[in-house]
Amino acid sequence: MAPPPETHNSAQQAVFGHLIQARDIHGGVTVNAAPVAAPVHDVSLDPPRPSTAVRGRDSLLDALRAAMERGAPVPHVLTGPGGFGKTTVAASLAEHARSEGWTVFWVRPDTIQPSMLEAAVELGGSRQEADQFKAAPRQAARWVWRHLDAAPRPWLLVIDNADQPELLDPENRPGEQRGWMRSSPGGFVLVTSRVDDPGLWAPATVHRLGSLHSQEAVDALVDHAGGRRPSGSDELAARLGGIPLALSLAGRILATHGVLFPDARSLLEHIEEDVSRLDALATPMSQGGGTERQLLSGVWNVSLRLVSDQNPQAIPLLRVLAVFGSDGRAVPMAKLPLEDLRGGRLDLHSIPLDAASLARTLNALVVHGLVTVIGTGNDMALQLHPLVSEGVRSGMTEQDLPLVEEMGTLLDRQGEQDLRFQIAARGTLARLWSKLSAHSEEDSNRTPEFTNQRELGRALLLIGLPEPGERLFTKLVADATRVLGAENSFTLKARHFLAEAKMYQGLLDEAEEEFRALLSTVTSALGADDVATTEVRYMLALVLVRREHWAEAEKQLQRVYDERVATSGETEPSVLFTAATLAYVAVKQGRAREGERTLRRVYAIRESTLGAEHSQTLNVLQDLAHAVETDGRLAEAERMFRRVRDVRREHVGAGLPDTVLAEKDLERVRAALARAESGAQGTQEG
C-alpha cells in the first residue's frame, strides 16, 4: 500500500472554532485552536456637547479658532486647575470645528493608543495593520500620524485631561512631539491638562485658564439655572469664586431643587459654612465614568493624588497653606518653617521635608494649579484659590489633628509680628479643631482647641478689637471652667484676658471687679508671690492709669516693678512693660524728660529683641512720641507718630482702632506744628 502523500499539519488562514488535522491512521493528529483574541477597546471618539454657552472665554476661543483655521505649527495646550472649564472650552471648539465640516477626534489619555489607532482607521488606515501595531506603541504612533498628516479633510484632535503627561510619551517630554502629541499639516491638536509647566509642553502654545470675573460668573450661574436669574445670584457667584464647575453645580441645583432652594440666597445660606455641601446635592445629578471630575471634592482629590504620588509631602504642606491662607490670603514664605530647613530638615506631620524636597513639592503644587506664587525673592508668597483652600480643609479628618497642633505651634513661634495673619490663621485653626475633634466637651484634650481660641482673642486685643475679644473670652471662660476646672491655670488666664477686654472698652468698674476676684483666686491657688498674682496686680494698676489716678497708679506700679526686677532682672519682658507704663505716668505728671529717658531705654531693647515693626515696639514708640511732644519738640514727635501710623497701616490695617489712634496723634501734632509756624511767622512780620 502506498504511503499517503506528505501532509503538513498546519493551518494557513485564520481559524474560527477548532480545526482537527490527521496525518494518517497511525497518528500525527494536530488540533488547531482559535488564537485568544486581544481585548477590544470599545473607545469613543465623540466629543461632549456643551449644555450652555461658554462664558468668559470669548477671546480664548477666538484665538483658538484663528489658529485652527490658519494652521498651527505646534499643538495648543489649555492648562488650569480642575473645575476651571478646560474641557468645556475644548468642547466648544470641537462644536465649531464640526459645524465647519472638520472631522473631530476626542481622545482620553487612559485609552490613547486604541483611540488613536481607531482615528487612523477612520481616516482610511487598514484595520488589520492597526491590530498588528497594538503591541508596538512607538510604531503605532508613527503609523497613526502618517494617516493624520495625509487626511483628505481637516481634523481637530482633542486630547482631554492629560493630567499625567507621561501617558502621552513614557520616554520623552511631550513637547518633543515623538509620542502621541504632535503637530500636523492635516489638522489642529488641542491638549487639556492640569499641569501648567511650559517647559514640559514647549514649543506648544500654552493657554492658562483662570476663574471667571463677576458678571461672567453670574451669567454662567444663570445659564445652568435654566436661564432665570434668582435673587442673590451675585452673592452666590462671588461665594463660589468664579469657578465654572462650582457655578455649574449650583445652577443645576437651583434648577432641580426649586422647592428646597427657591432662590440663590437660600442655597448660599445652605453652603455658607461648607461649600462641599454642593457635592451632596449634585451627586444624584452626576453620572457616567467621570463622576469624580463632576464634583468639587472630586477635582481636588484628583489633583492631590496626581501630586502626592510623586511628592508625599504635598498633602500636609497644602493643608498648612489651606489653614494659613484661608479665604484666599497669600501666605508669605516667611510664615512657613523654613528656618528649620537651614538646620537640615523639618518633620512636618511625620514627613521629613528638607530644602530640596520642599522646592520639588512646591513646584508640583504650582504646576498643578493648586498654588499660585506671588512676588519674588524675600517677598515671595503662596496663595490658594479660596474654594481650593476650603475644599482642602473640608477633606481633613480627625487623623489630621496632629498636623493642626503643629500649625498652632508654628504660630506660637511667630509671636505678634503680623497680627492680621495671626487672627485669620488662629480663627481657622480653632474652627477646624472644633470640627475635627471627636472628643466630648468634658474631655481635657480640648486644650489645643482652647489654646487657639485664646491666642485668637489675644490677637484681637492687641490689634485694638476688644469687643469681639470679650465675646470670645466670655465663651472660652465658660467652656474652660466646665472642662478644665475653675482654678486651672488656663481658665485663670482666660479670665485675665476677659477682664482686660473689658478694660480696653472703658468698662473700668467691670474690669476692676473681675481683676479683684481673679486676684483673690490666684492668690489662694498660687500664692501671693506667684508671677500670675503679680500680673493681676499690674492690671489693677493699669485700671488706675485708665482712671487717670496718676499718683496711686505710680505707687502700685512701682511696687510691681520692684518685685519683678528682684525676680527677673531689668530686661525681662514683664519688667519692660512695667517700666514703660511707669514712664508714661511720669510724663502725665509733668516729668516728660524722666519718662523719655526710660522709654528710650525700653524702646532700644524692644527694637533689638523684637524688631522695629513689632506691636510692642510700636507701643513704646507711641508713648515716646507723647513724651517728646509734651516736651515741646513737635517736629521730632511728628516723625515718631508718622512712623507708628505707617507701620500700623501696613501690619494692622487702616480703619482699625489702633491705626485710627495713631492717625489722630499725627493730626494733632501736625496741627500744633502749623500753629507754631503760623505764630512764628506772625512774630517776624510784626
Steps between C-alpha positions, in 0.01 A plus 500: 500500500645829403559750782275804510634811342715720725271732693587803714264518796475876524227753431586777255206732571313627803326229700153552640404224742729189491668331196611133542760364254611130484816386318389137473334225698819448696498843659633845436176671606517880535235712666504863381315718751394854434752749643398690811364831379664814629270713715296738294491860623156637433617860473293802409649789307191718534541832684264611777245764408488817715165532675519879527688791351868525595539812714809712541713318240416696184848634435654158563257326264562768236874437526456122475267525200739734321794266566296202386396665174844630398679181600702467819869406479485372860231345722300723735459413870231620742619493862335583830377341821225242493153647464612815317339403170778363280283220364212741443718729286630201303145372447393841371790501254405147392142616438633783282730262308215257433278781373779598258516146361811390684540149632524502879686239706457518879761291681571429867851404617392184682396347164721704274657221293178320398329836449774630271508173308124527453543858374750378239259227391225759456738693275551196276762298683482121485329332793735205464805729517354676800463165678861416424622820666315448828805347665743760364404848631786693339442349158129549551552873560697541178241302304212705643666835432576405140126459450416821686753697293349369176133536599275604211322768704602706805453357846508614864664269751425569868699310763294575810615478862867430429572539870771232486713622210709184507204315345555704184862384481653281774855563378512863388365841590159538328611827341765313299209360292634147468205337670125544468500883513630647174426782261382414151428668165178303492328657800509671840605341831361625832601351836337574836697442820526609862878506462601860437867447419602689185832316492319168480281603204742728307490597220121456524289812554370495858177675606433531874139506621409699808175550689216702347453867578193616690248558219624201302460284811144621555413433135638146525299438817183627332561285190516182707200608708286483188531861389328658798689740725401414857547762769839483665676380183776759532578398860493128419728542198745699713492232773589239238803701392421497129593130463300365204439153648366647825275738307375211287419287805324787676298590191388142447404472866287815473335364186434157653422582865278806457281408797793459738689801360256751350778753444878526494511658845346191662763277337771745611382469861508121468864490386629804690687294759597213268507531121546122470126471565463573129639152428239327718223676311656450158606134530164357381527723191851380414539182302738314274859389536625848575278563800793593724600782267145636511518581872704761684647249742582276205702755306708586808551132582619425147755780522617390844549142385696611196731717712539273800592195291840660439507743795358349822574826685255687276181420690610614850668808352187586301293461817730743683450751218123439504489598868750786495360627168127445546270738311763549231758679716856479374734317739848658512777245473627642829192351671610149405758332725784555256744593775493136611616396156823693544584254772440204272140383495156544644254228597165632385232262623758219523619560143864613464524815291841636405570803282517302175182302562321820604596661169380195303177483696420868456576476128263203466222690677558802277505314166178317593328832560441442871735778611588835343832674565479875561801729504866400491798465729447594863147622423383171350163370620279201420128527433217251465172579333244540782294203379810281463598599854154420630488173309831388649382579853170320445697186412690501830405242762571424865825340387623849412472629858876452561567723198252757636694503828827549312352800319408653835860453612626674187274797577620507862857539381413793274366708787339836426689589184190498276182530702263488203659174390478365854131588533402336171713187552400456867133536414526235230695266727249536783206421270688211340592344834141526618382328182759223495518417868296200600541578874207588718478841665612346829819357352810690612655435157312804376795705624646553147163633384482729804857617440422611145191685622700670774773610259237623256340707773837632612581609143165680485594695812844583363355623172256727685177299470393436861127454428532174300778405740261531794240281326760235428644498853155493662426171326852368550489563877170312524629205292837482676337519845271210409767282337821590686376641830469847651852506647679350201781731380348519152162605639662766718690640202180512294331694783795738500455573127124543546557769764762658274248515213256683728768746606593584140135579431491748787286273720726580793265404784436156346868453424607595852241269652619210285868566571437518876308170491779350294762632744327324787488173304860499378633608838315212663591247233856606413621724781561873545847488341404306188556662159130476418410684821744781421356523148149556636626775732667660200166499316327661800762775481416541129135553596620786718693638201182483293319690775786756490570450871866566431646510851335179619575329170870594529514363854352164398711477184822571692420214737445261209814625327719442807364147545555413134853639487592307814370180344595536132740788439449823309466364144234232551187579288261550792754735665521702179121526486493637853788741436329640189173550689682675786666728246163583343362591844805720564434688175136550600614648830724757328830310512540466122881479492505231769240296314681550169825356635329183617298464180810536283671224698198268467463584130863411428459161668171429324638602161806276535311196633160520327562719199401855409159396360386283792180620668668529841783709351246729332309547825816625671580726203153651524547575872845640424347731240255624764790576734686689227181689407443594863855631514419730209709331226219481252695420182669202667165383639345532152762265352437242774120512469529472121715189539242342733218590261675359191595168657156448651335569167717232343485233769170565679294667230337834440183573691578286803506675841876497561568634150231766541655604834842537336343711225336728758831540684665596173226747409521662843875556494489621140233754596718613789795535264289705258390731783858539618621584152213744449579671831869524415416655163267752664774599746747556217249713309429707812 
